[in-house]
Amino acid sequence: QGTRLDSLLQEDGLNEDVQAAALKRALAETIAERMASASLTKVEMARRMCTSRSQLDRVLDPAYTAVQFDTLVRAAGALGLELRITMR
């Protein structure tokens, strides 16, 4: 059962964009929090991911939703986490 907002977003074709933005924000926040709790700098995190600092900045940018899946997997792995995706 959806809400009025869900219906409006669906009608305007924005539902997927809003969902992508919300998911990316949650991922970026989780990665940043885990980095902070592990006292990892961006330089060290990028090194562990075998990527550039600028690529890590895109991962941590909640507004940048075009991050590649393998980059998110590497970010999770660098923090000792496993990325899981569920479709319902």
N, C-alpha and C positions, 0 to 999 in steps of 0.2 A: 504494500500500500504506500503510494508516494505522497509527497506533500505538494502543495501549490507551487512552491519553488522548484521542485523536481519537474513538475509539468511545464512550467515556464521555460526552464533551461532546455528541456527536451524539445519544446516547440521552436525555440530559437536556435537549436542545433549547438548549444553550448555545453551540454551535459558532459561530453567527453573531455572538453578543455578544462572545465572546472575540476573534474575528477583527476585529470593528469596533474594539474597544479597542486591539488591537495595532497596527492600521493608523493609528488616530488618534494613538497615542503616537509612532509613527515620524514622522508628518507634523509634529506639534507640535515634536518634537526637531529635525527638519531645519530648520523655519522659525526656531526660536530660535537654532540654530547659525549659520544664514546671516545673521540679523539681527546677531548678535554680531560675526561676521567683517566685516560691512559697517559696524560701529559705528552701527547704527540704534537709536534709542530707540523705545519703544512709541508715543510720541506721533507721531514721524515716520513710523513704519510704518503706523499707523492713517491718517494723512493721505494717504500714498501709496495706500492701499487704498480711500480715500474712505469710511471707516467710522469708528465710534466706538472709543475705547480699550477699552470694555467688550466690544465684539464681538471685538476682537483678543485680549483676555484669554481669551475662550472658545475661540478658535482655538488658543491656546498651552496651554490646559488639556488634558492628555492624557486626563483622565477624561470630558471633555465630548464625546460622540460625535455630537451632533445639529447640528453645524455644517453650514450649507448649502454645497452644491457651489460655487455662484458665489463665495462668500466665500473658499473655498480657492483657487479660480482667481485671484481678486484678490490673495491673499497671495503666491502664486507669482509673479504678474506684477510685484508691487511689489519683488520680489527679483531680477527678471530671469530667472526660471525659468519653465518650462512644466510644468504638471501633466498627467501622463499616467496613465490608468487602463487596466489590462489585466485582462480576465476570462479565466480558463482553465477 
